[in-house]
Amino acid sequence: MNTSTAGKTTRKSAELNEQIQKLIPGGVNSPFRSFHEVGGQALFIERGQGSKVFDVDGNVYIDYVGAWGPAILGHGYAPISAAVSNAIKDGALFGAPHKLELELAKALTSTIPSIEMVRFVNSGTEAVMSSIRLARGYTGKDLIVMFEGCYHGHSDSVLASSSHKHSSGIPEEAASNTIRTPFNDLQALDSCLDKYDGKVAAVILEPVPGSMGVVVPEEGFLQGLRDLCTKYGVVLIFDEVLTGFRVAYGGAQALYGVRPDLTCFGKALGGGMPIGAYGGKREIMEHLMPLGKVYQAGTFSGNPLTMSGALTILTALQNPDVYTLLEKRSQQLFDGMQQVIDEKRHSSSAIQLARVGSMFAIIFADQPVRNYKDSQKIDEKAFARFFHKMLEHGVMLPPTAVDAACVSAAHTEEDIEQTIAAFRAAMPQID
Ligand SMILES: Cc1ncc(COP(=O)(O)O)c(C=O)c1O
């Protein structure tokens, strides 16, 4: 059994892995937490503080997993702990309306122009699943169009076509109501909407796809698809579960100035508390029960603990200084890594860096990724070797060659310098 991660002792993680794998499939409750794509064993994390995570063997890592998105202000953000501890004193859950739901709804609708009404759920998956049902109920149509390689959570209709592909157990009928089209290709979308004219309920996308590398939407692509959705009378859903509150406070829709009909949120909105939300035009949202006929429910939806965490994080994120800092640190990291790549170009494999706001990817491919087809050319083996070298130098990246890494506002200038030094040290050995 591997008990070291390139020089670090990871004996306790190894022991726990051995035990947990007998009880929880793969030892994880979400598959990409395991190191199955990069080899070796997952590390058991004991605690996090700011930009760092600490494993059970006492190793410390500068963390860019960021809990896969939520940890935008870093780990162990004290005001959230205080708000949640305070909220739980009065009881965790009532199954009745609570003032904090109103406050969070006010905070969202007053700061994100496309959100006239909102529903809170418990995960990004739920937000997407519910918004698709709502679009179908509103339009009376069944088909949805999504972009190859976008990840929208693990509900049947959108999993069949995502980058986290190849799941068995999805009925043919669920998959057959989803039409796939390539990202960054307006002509293909136009042909698709034309072909299925009158049958499509919604077009859904990650405005900046984050699980096939970080894919930058090309100039005019998002506005063009907005126009096409209007032309064909189709609901436009932005899945901003990852980009919301990350690429800007108002998400990708604020960054690129394009207004969807519905938006899904999750991740950073909860600041670590399990949350999902979907919202948009009043005219559409009023089709939800009990006003309309589209059903969506949830025992834990809008619970006071999650609401208190989300309100705390939103309050903090409303300070524009947070985004100035995130941009500064992300740019520093990006520039530093690019400089190393440029210096070492003669001796390194081809590496592309991609970044939008505080989400970035280190992509082992000859060309930038503009769609799913390009992402298939990513050299996963080279990434796996690089990943372990970074770990050895105290930097934790997501253990997959394609998922976005995240900078937080807790990363210090020194963290970034150390990360660039680790990147430099890891580079020669990946040839
Ligand atoms: C863009 C996007 N949509 C939806 C989801 C699903 O969210 P959750 O894992 O909270 O169900 C994710 C999660 O990675 C995501 O990145």
The ligand as a Tripos MOL2 file, in Angstrom:
@<TRIPOS>MOLECULE
LIG
   16    16     1     0     0
SMALL
NO_CHARGES

@<TRIPOS>ATOM
      1 C1        -21.7590   23.8530  -13.3020 C.3       1 LIG1
      2 C2        -22.2510   22.8750  -12.2950 C.ar      1 LIG1
      3 N1        -23.5640   22.5830  -12.2490 N.ar      1 LIG1
      4 C3        -24.0790   21.7290  -11.3460 C.ar      1 LIG1
      5 C4        -23.2580   21.0890  -10.4370 C.ar      1 LIG1
      6 C5        -23.8440   20.1560   -9.4300 C.3       1 LIG1
      7 O1        -23.8110   20.7360   -8.1750 O.3       1 LIG1
      8 P1        -23.8690   19.8230   -6.8540 P.3       1 LIG1
      9 O2        -22.5910   19.0400   -6.8320 O.co2     1 LIG1
     10 O3        -23.9950   20.8070   -5.7280 O.co2     1 LIG1
     11 O4        -25.0520   18.9440   -6.9860 O.co2     1 LIG1
     12 C6        -21.8730   21.3500  -10.4560 C.ar      1 LIG1
     13 C7        -20.9800   20.6670   -9.5170 C.2       1 LIG1
     14 O5        -19.8210   20.4470   -9.7440 O.2       1 LIG1
     15 C8        -21.3590   22.2660  -11.4070 C.ar      1 LIG1
     16 O6        -20.0610   22.5550  -11.4620 O.3       1 LIG1
@<TRIPOS>BOND
     1     1     2 1
     2     2     3 ar
     3     2    15 ar
     4     3     4 ar
     5     4     5 ar
     6     5     6 1
     7     5    12 ar
     8     6     7 1
     9     7     8 1
    10     8     9 2
    11     8    10 1
    12     8    11 1
    13    12    13 1
    14    12    15 ar
    15    13    14 2
    16    15    16 1
@<TRIPOS>SUBSTRUCTURE
     1 LIG1         1 GROUP 0 **** ****
